[in-house]
Amino acid sequence: MLLLLLALQAPRPVTFESQGVVIAGEISWPPGDGPFPAVVLVHGSGPATREGNAPLVALFRDLGFAVLAYDKRGTGASGGIYRGVGTRNSDSMIPLLAADAAAAARLLAADTRVDTTRIGLAGGSQAGWVMAAALGHAPIRFFVALSAPVVSVGEEMYFSRYFEASDRPLGQADSVMALFTGPAGYDPLEDLRQSGAVGFYILGGLDRSVPTARSVARLRQLDSTRFAILVLPTGNHGLADAHTGTPLPFGEQLVAWLRRVGVDTRLRGTAAQ
């Protein structure tokens, strides 16, 4: 009986097709019969595989979600060619990566153990752009964005160039960003505006890779009832304390938000509100 229980809870390998390539991943299931809320984990920058999202797998599975983690195209067991994202190719690469995330969400929606009214996305950093671009292409109800920019790719890279590898005071961010005139590349604002999904942004107040204040200001241009914001004042890009390196907790706020928007596991088998 124990072996059967362990087998049922072990991640299930899956593959799905997206834009002409086969993407490989796995679904981790919580205990129980379902139908479960479900979440697709989306990658940050770099040639990331499913293992890079292991902490988020554990977090959401323990909250009662089915969790799909996959290898980014061109990495691990996924097909295709890995390409990084820069300003000039972002208008094509972000939608391509978003197509993969949307295909993963549709795979979850086809599983009878998943509640199709409560499917979401979650990820950090670059994933914020990818999730925004994916929202209109699958039955995605919610997303959770960690240290994710709400500015264009060009603006984020401009900010990083000035602040990421320097001790320049972050108080100069507004004056530095006011000088940006380069190509913008992909900008998530319109995709967020047109989407019907709800989102929770968790940002670090001392992030030197993403312009937090500017991202918060742009979110506030949108529907405040759909996008919640949590800023951890001493948080860095990894959402750890910028001074001590200690991870900063945000689990309670995340659970409270999931309950507030109707994707809490207590609502299993009912429609999201």
Secondary structure, 3 states (H helix, E strand, C coil): CHHHHHHHHCCEEEEEEECCEEEEEEEECCCCCCCEEEEEEECCCCCCCHHHHHHHHHHHHHCCCEEEEECCCCCCCCCCCCCCCCCCCHHHHHHHHHHHHHHHHHHHHCCCCEEEEEEEEEEECCHHHHHHHHHHHCCCCEEEEECCCCCCHHHHHHHHHHHCCCCCCHHHHHHHHCCCCCCCCCCCHHHHHHCCCEEEEEEECCCCCCCHHHHHHHHCCCCCCCEEEEEECCECCCCEECCCCCECCCHHHHHHHHHHCCCCHHHCCCCCC
